Amino acid sequence: MILSHEKGEMVTVDNTPNGDCHQPFIELENTLVNLYHEDDPNEEIIHVPLYPTPRMKLAPGIARAEKYLFYDITHVGVAVNDHELPEEEHERMRQTAALKSVVSATQLLMFSAGKAQVVLVDPAVPAEQCHKDYSTVEHMRSEVEKTISIIDPSQRPQIVFVEDLKKMKLNESQRLAPVVPIEEFDGKPCIIDPERHFVISSKQQLAVSGLITPTCEIIDFSTPITTTSEDCCGACRGYWNSEQVTKACVGPRRLWLEKETSKTLDSLYKKPLPYILKLQQTMGATGAFWVRNRQELDEVAQFITRTYLPNSLLKLNERNVHLRPINILLSDIVRDGLETQCPVFFVKRNGQFIFLGCNTQKLVNGRWSGSMIRYEDQAALQKQLHPTMQKVGEYLHSKGFHGAAGVDVVGDQSGEQWVVDLNVRPTGSIVLSSLKKHFTSRGLQHACLIPGAFGTTRVGFRDRIGINNIRDGRIIITAWFEVNKGHSVGRIVVGAETADALQGEVDRVTALMLRD
């Protein structure tokens, strides 16, 4: 039965993959729907790969997050005085974030969903940002159709576009599986209760989980201010954003912010170096900062006091304060740590887990820039990391979690395995595990997921990267959206026989990217 919605629309896809490229259909391994059906073949899972953000309303159908607050890609790269930006600059940032989050990231996550319903919303990117042929709803939906058209029809997701998440109606057999907690789903049948999902996704919960984790100091923010902008001072009454403390404020909200800022700075500068500062709830490898020397400490302190706290403290309210959404953690560093391994697995209802794959992350300036996997090493990595995955799986099961998750594990010279991060959701790198059979059947033991903005169209990318690479299944477009003829955002997966060959393919893809 198709999901009910007042104005829901299904996307139908032609069974000729990739247009005139004639790329063979891709057969996936371990789709999410198949994993859920391991427990109950009759359960109808509705996947929702959407990311509401507290900073802005990304699309008409997604409310700005007010309860479940995440630090995400919409915060990255902004000025230290972001809370003083004019309203029109925030709107420009919203448009950019909508392209990255609502369009590109969601396509990547739906790629591995399997033959199940996937809920998306139209990002509504304004025409002034797009060429006139690219600003229509039809264009946005056609991009989704093109992306999933290369998946074997027996595994292809059914995309349902909705105008408003609040108006979704489910029957008794349907359950929602959002990637992250969404406020509109409070009270609706979800795989896991949204509040519980939010709590076990937090860095603080990981620190007190009983798993082997580095020692953390927690800076707690648990007292929201009750003074409104109207009751604070003249500057606040005239400021356009009531959830930010303007520099001109001279009322109680300024005093409250200064008190919390002083408390935070005291902790930051007293903590012995080195350490890692982590924000409570983060997405996309954002919100974690190395603090190894005085210069890095000063830079992080400036970010926290001039951007994070002024933008976040006033988002504490009676609906979310019990969730501790904006706490800050100061984590010790694993001494003599080895390369971070990132296994992805599925937690079944009985607490057992299914190993999906293990990758390594590519980070540039602390930001996620891709993931790599070596398929011939998977059996050894599964055996090596089994004890840690089992403990994490048992822990998540004890908290009521059921679904795909990823964990970052750092080994040390003594053989201990430290859990340094836990993503209680399907991560983007799950697509590498889903493509294992596809690549290894072609003799390709190495693969890499590459996100980015490209200076070409989908067809232009295909032609410049080599149509034979597309036809042979060596390069796969797992997400793509054309903003205009000279700007697209996408997620590309490339496969190769050796590590050196893979690096060559990655270099060819990144050469087509737009530079920041």
C-alpha positions in Angstrom: 0.0 0.0 0.0 1.4 3.4 -1.0 1.9 6.0 1.8 -1.1 8.3 2.1 -0.7 12.0 1.9 -2.9 14.9 1.0 -0.8 15.8 -2.0 1.7 12.9 -2.2 3.1 12.0 -5.6 4.9 8.8 -6.6 7.9 9.0 -9.0 7.7 6.5 -11.9 10.9 5.5 -13.6 11.6 4.3 -17.1 13.3 0.9 -17.1 16.0 2.2 -19.6 18.9 3.1 -17.2 20.9 6.2 -17.6 19.4 7.3 -20.9 21.5 6.8 -24.0 24.5 5.7 -21.9 23.0 2.2 -21.7 24.6 1.5 -18.3 23.7 -2.0 -17.1 21.4 -2.2 -14.1 23.2 -2.2 -10.7 22.4 -5.1 -8.4 22.8 -4.1 -4.7 23.9 -6.2 -1.7 22.2 -5.9 1.7 19.6 -3.1 1.0 18.0 -1.6 4.0 14.6 -3.1 3.3 16.1 -6.6 3.1 17.9 -6.1 6.4 14.7 -5.0 8.1 12.8 -7.9 6.6 15.3 -10.3 8.3 13.2 -9.7 11.4 9.7 -9.3 9.9 9.2 -9.8 6.1 5.7 -8.3 6.4 6.7 -5.0 8.0 6.4 -2.1 5.7 9.3 0.3 6.3 9.0 4.0 5.1 12.5 5.5 4.8 12.9 9.2 5.4 16.4 10.4 4.5 15.8 14.0 5.5 17.9 16.3 7.8 15.9 19.1 9.4 18.3 21.8 10.8 17.8 24.3 13.6 19.4 27.1 11.7 16.9 27.4 8.9 13.9 26.0 7.1 15.4 24.0 4.3 12.2 23.4 2.4 8.5 24.1 2.6 7.7 20.5 3.7 10.4 20.4 6.5 10.0 22.6 9.6 13.0 24.2 11.1 14.2 21.9 13.9 13.3 23.4 17.4 13.4 20.2 19.5 16.0 17.9 18.0 19.0 20.2 17.4 21.9 19.0 15.3 25.1 20.8 14.3 25.4 20.1 10.6 26.6 21.3 7.2 24.5 24.4 7.4 26.9 25.7 10.1 30.1 25.0 8.4 32.2 27.7 6.8 30.3 30.6 8.3 31.8 33.8 9.6 32.6 34.0 13.3 30.0 36.8 13.6 27.4 34.7 11.9 24.7 35.8 14.4 25.1 39.3 13.1 24.5 38.4 9.4 21.6 40.1 7.7 18.5 38.2 6.9 19.2 38.0 3.2 22.5 36.3 3.8 20.8 33.7 5.9 18.4 33.1 3.0 21.4 32.6 0.6 22.9 30.1 3.0 19.5 28.3 3.3 19.5 27.8 -0.5 23.0 26.3 -0.5 22.2 24.0 2.4 19.0 22.9 0.7 21.0 21.8 -2.3 23.5 19.9 -0.2 21.1 18.3 2.3 17.6 18.0 0.8 18.8 17.1 -2.6 22.3 15.5 -2.7 22.7 13.8 0.6 19.1 12.3 0.5 19.7 10.8 -2.9 22.8 9.1 -1.6 21.0 7.5 1.3 18.0 6.4 -0.7 20.3 4.6 -3.2 20.7 1.7 -0.7 17.2 1.7 0.6 16.0 -1.2 -1.6 12.5 -1.7 -2.9 10.7 0.3 -0.3 9.0 3.7 -0.1 11.3 6.6 0.4 9.9 10.0 1.4 11.4 13.2 -0.1 10.3 16.8 -0.2 10.8 19.4 -2.9 13.7 21.6 -1.9 12.1 24.7 -3.6 15.4 26.3 -4.6 14.5 29.8 -5.8 14.6 30.6 -9.5 17.2 33.4 -9.0 19.8 30.8 -7.9 19.0 28.3 -10.8 18.8 28.7 -14.5 15.0 28.9 -15.4 15.1 25.4 -16.8 16.5 24.1 -13.5 14.2 25.7 -10.9 11.1 23.7 -11.6 9.7 20.9 -9.4 9.8 18.7 -12.5 13.5 19.2 -12.9 14.2 18.4 -9.3 12.1 15.2 -9.5 13.7 14.2 -12.8 17.1 14.3 -11.2 15.9 11.7 -8.6 14.5 9.5 -11.4 17.8 9.6 -13.3 19.8 8.6 -10.2 17.7 5.6 -9.3 17.1 4.5 -12.9 20.4 2.6 -12.9 19.3 0.4 -9.9 17.9 -3.0 -10.8 14.0 -2.7 -10.9 13.6 -5.4 -8.3 15.6 -3.3 -5.8 14.6 0.2 -6.9 13.1 2.5 -4.2 9.6 3.9 -4.6 10.0 7.7 -4.2 7.1 9.6 -2.7 7.3 13.4 -2.7 5.2 15.0 0.0 4.5 18.7 0.6 4.4 18.6 4.4 5.7 15.8 6.7 3.0 16.6 9.2 0.3 15.5 6.8 1.7 12.0 6.2 -0.8 9.2 7.1 0.3 5.6 7.7 -1.7 2.4 7.9 -1.2 -0.1 10.7 1.5 -2.1 9.0 3.7 0.9 8.1 6.6 2.2 10.3 8.8 5.3 9.7 12.5 4.9 9.6 13.9 8.5 9.6 17.7 8.8 9.4 17.6 11.3 12.3 14.8 12.2 14.7 12.2 14.5 13.2 9.8 16.5 15.3 6.9 16.0 13.0 7.1 12.2 13.7 6.6 12.5 17.5 3.7 10.3 18.3 3.9 8.5 14.9 4.9 4.8 14.5 8.6 4.9 14.1 11.3 2.1 14.2 12.6 3.9 17.3 11.0 6.6 19.4 12.4 10.0 18.2 13.3 11.2 21.7 15.1 8.0 22.5 16.8 8.1 19.1 18.1 11.6 19.8 19.4 10.8 23.2 21.4 7.7 22.1 22.8 9.7 19.1 24.4 12.2 21.5 28.1 12.4 22.2 27.3 12.7 25.9 25.4 9.4 25.9 28.3 7.7 24.2 30.6 9.0 26.9 28.6 7.4 29.7 27.5 4.3 27.7 30.0 1.9 29.4 31.7 1.2 26.1 35.5 1.7 25.9 35.6 5.4 25.1 38.1 8.2 25.9 37.5 10.1 29.1 35.3 13.2 28.5 34.6 16.4 30.4 31.1 17.6 29.9 30.2 21.3 29.7 26.5 21.3 30.6 23.9 23.8 29.4 20.7 23.0 31.1 19.1 26.3 32.1 17.3 28.1 29.3 16.7 31.8 29.7 13.0 32.8 30.1 13.5 36.4 29.0 12.1 36.9 25.5 13.5 39.4 22.9 10.5 41.6 23.5 11.2 41.8 27.2 15.0 42.1 27.0 16.0 45.5 25.6 15.4 47.9 22.8 18.1 46.2 20.6 16.6 42.8 20.9 13.1 44.1 20.2 14.3 45.5 16.9 16.4 42.5 15.8 15.0 40.2 13.1 16.1 36.9 14.8 14.7 36.4 18.2 16.8 33.2 18.8 20.2 35.0 18.5 21.8 37.5 21.0 22.8 40.6 19.0 26.0 42.4 19.9 23.9 45.5 20.7 22.0 43.7 23.5 22.3 45.3 26.9 19.6 43.3 28.7 19.4 40.1 30.7 20.0 37.9 27.7 23.4 39.4 27.2 24.3 38.9 30.9 23.1 35.2 30.6 25.2 34.7 27.5 28.3 36.2 29.1 27.9 34.0 32.1 27.6 30.8 30.0 30.5 31.9 27.8 32.8 32.6 30.8 32.0 29.1 32.2 32.9 27.5 28.8 36.1 29.4 28.4 37.2 28.4 31.9 36.8 24.8 31.0 38.5 25.1 27.6 41.6 26.7 28.9 41.9 24.6 32.0 41.8 21.3 30.1 45.3 20.0 29.5 46.3 19.8 25.8 45.8 17.9 23.5 42.1 17.1 23.4 39.2 17.0 21.0 36.2 19.4 21.5 33.0 17.8 20.4 29.5 19.3 20.1 26.7 17.2 21.5 24.8 16.4 18.3 26.6 16.5 14.9 26.2 15.4 11.3 28.6 14.9 8.4 31.8 14.8 10.4 31.2 18.4 11.6 31.4 19.7 15.1 34.6 18.0 16.2 37.7 20.1 16.7 41.3 19.1 17.4 42.9 21.2 20.1 46.6 20.4 20.1 48.3 23.7 20.8 47.5 27.3 21.9 46.7 28.5 18.4 44.1 25.9 17.9 42.7 26.5 21.4 42.3 30.2 20.6 40.6 29.5 17.3 38.2 27.0 18.8 37.5 29.3 21.7 36.6 32.1 19.3 34.3 29.8 17.3 32.5 28.6 20.4 32.1 32.1 22.0 31.4 34.1 18.9 29.4 31.7 16.7 28.2 28.5 18.5 27.0 29.8 21.8 25.3 33.0 20.5 23.5 30.9 17.8 22.7 27.9 20.0 21.9 29.0 23.6 18.7 30.7 22.8 17.5 27.5 21.1 17.2 25.9 24.5 13.5 25.7 25.4 11.1 23.8 27.5 10.6 21.2 24.7 14.3 20.2 24.5 16.2 21.2 27.6 15.8 17.7 29.1 17.6 16.4 26.0 20.8 18.5 26.6 21.0 19.3 22.9 23.9 21.8 23.0 26.3 20.4 25.6 30.0 20.5 24.8 32.4 17.6 25.4 36.2 17.8 25.9 37.5 14.4 25.0 40.9 12.9 25.7 42.9 11.6 22.7 43.7 8.0 22.2 47.5 7.8 22.8 49.5 6.1 20.0 46.2 5.6 18.1 46.2 3.7 14.8 44.1 4.4 11.7 40.4 5.0 12.4 38.2 2.1 11.2 34.6 2.8 10.4 32.5 -0.4 10.4 28.9 -0.2 9.4 26.4 -2.8 10.7 22.7 -3.6 11.2 21.3 -4.2 14.7 18.5 -6.8 14.6 15.6 -6.8 17.0 17.1 -9.6 19.0 20.3 -7.6 19.6 22.4 -9.6 17.1 24.2 -7.6 14.4 24.9 -8.1 10.7 28.3 -6.8 9.5 27.9 -4.8 6.3 31.4 -3.4 5.7 34.3 -1.4 7.1 35.6 1.8 5.5 38.0 4.6 6.3 37.1 8.2 6.1 38.8 11.0 4.1 38.8 14.2 6.2 39.9 17.6 4.8 40.3 20.4 7.5 38.2 18.3 9.8 35.3 17.9 7.3 34.2 14.7 5.7 35.3 14.5 2.1 34.6 10.9 1.3 35.0 7.3 2.3 37.2 4.4 1.0 36.8 0.7 1.2 39.0 -2.3 0.3 36.8 -5.3 -0.3 39.4 -8.0 0.0 40.2 -6.9 3.5 36.6 -7.1 4.8 36.7 -10.6 6.2 39.8 -9.8 8.3 38.3 -6.5 9.5 35.1 -8.2 10.4 37.0 -10.7 12.6 39.2 -8.0 14.1 36.4 -5.6 15.0 33.8 -8.2 15.9 34.2 -7.8 19.7 33.7 -4.1 19.5 30.7 -4.3 17.1 29.1 -6.9 19.4 29.4 -4.7 22.4 28.1 -1.7 20.5 25.2 -3.7 19.1 24.2 -5.0 22.5 24.4 -1.5 23.9 22.1 -0.1 21.1 19.7 -3.0 21.5 19.5 -2.2 25.2 18.4 1.3 24.3 15.7 0.1 22.0 17.5 0.7 18.7 16.9 -1.4 15.6 18.5 -0.5 12.3 21.8 0.4 10.5 24.5 2.2 12.4 28.2 3.1 12.1 31.0 3.3 14.6 34.4 4.9 14.5 37.0 2.7 16.2 40.6 3.6 17.0 43.0 0.8 18.0 46.1 1.5 20.1 49.5 -0.3 20.4 48.3 -2.5 23.2 45.4 -3.9 21.1 42.7 -2.0 22.8 39.8 -0.8 20.6 38.4 2.6 21.5 35.0 3.8 20.3 35.5 7.4 19.4 32.2 8.1 17.7 28.9 6.4 17.1 26.4 7.2 14.3 23.1 5.8 15.3 21.7 6.0 11.7 22.6 4.8 8.2 25.7 6.7 7.1 26.5 7.7 3.6 29.3 5.2 3.3 26.7 2.3 3.6 26.5 2.6 -0.2 30.1 1.2 -0.5 28.9 -1.9 1.3 25.8 -2.2 -0.9 28.1 -2.1 -4.0 30.4 -4.8 -2.9 29.1 -7.5 -5.3 28.8 -5.0 -8.1 32.5 -4.0 -7.9 34.1 -7.3 -7.0 32.3 -9.2 -9.8 34.2 -6.8 -12.1 37.6 -7.5 -10.4 37.5 -4.1 -8.6 38.6 -4.5 -5.0 38.9 -0.8 -4.1 36.2 1.8 -4.1 35.7 5.4 -2.9 32.7 7.6 -2.3 33.3 11.2 -3.3 31.0 14.1 -2.5 31.3 17.5 -4.1 30.1 20.4 -6.3 31.0 20.0 -10.0 31.4 22.5 -12.8 29.4 20.6 -15.3 26.0 18.9 -15.9 25.3 15.2 -15.4 25.8 14.5 -19.1 28.9 16.7 -19.1 30.4 14.7 -16.2 29.6 11.4 -17.9 31.3 12.5 -21.1 34.3 14.1 -19.5 34.9 11.2 -17.1 34.6 8.7 -19.9 31.4 7.0 -21.1 33.1 3.6 -21.0 33.8 4.0 -17.3 30.0 4.5 -16.8 29.0 1.7 -19.0 31.5 -0.7 -17.4 30.2 0.1 -14.0 33.5 1.5 -12.7 32.0 4.9 -11.9 28.5 5.3 -10.5 26.5 8.5 -9.9 24.7 7.8 -6.6 23.4 11.4 -6.3 23.2 14.4 -8.7 21.4 17.7 -9.0 22.1 20.3 -11.7 21.8 23.8 -10.3 22.6 25.3 -13.7 24.8 24.4 -16.6 27.9 25.2 -14.8 27.1 24.0 -11.3 25.9 20.6 -10.0 26.1 18.9 -6.6 26.7 15.1 -6.5 28.0 12.0 -4.8 30.2 9.7 -7.0 31.4 6.2 -6.3 34.4 4.9 -8.2 35.9 1.4 -8.3 39.4 0.2 -9.3 41.6 -2.9 -9.2 44.4 -1.4 -7.0 44.9 1.4 -4.5 47.0 3.3 -7.0 44.4 2.9 -9.8 41.7 4.1 -7.4 43.7 7.3 -6.6 44.0 8.0 -10.3 40.2 7.7 -10.7 39.6 9.9 -7.7 41.9 12.5 -9.0 40.1 12.5 -12.3 36.7 13.0 -10.5 38.0 15.7 -8.2 39.5 17.6 -11.2 35.9 18.3 -12.3 34.9 19.8 -9.0 34.4 23.5 -8.3 36.8 25.0 -5.9 35.7 26.7 -2.7 
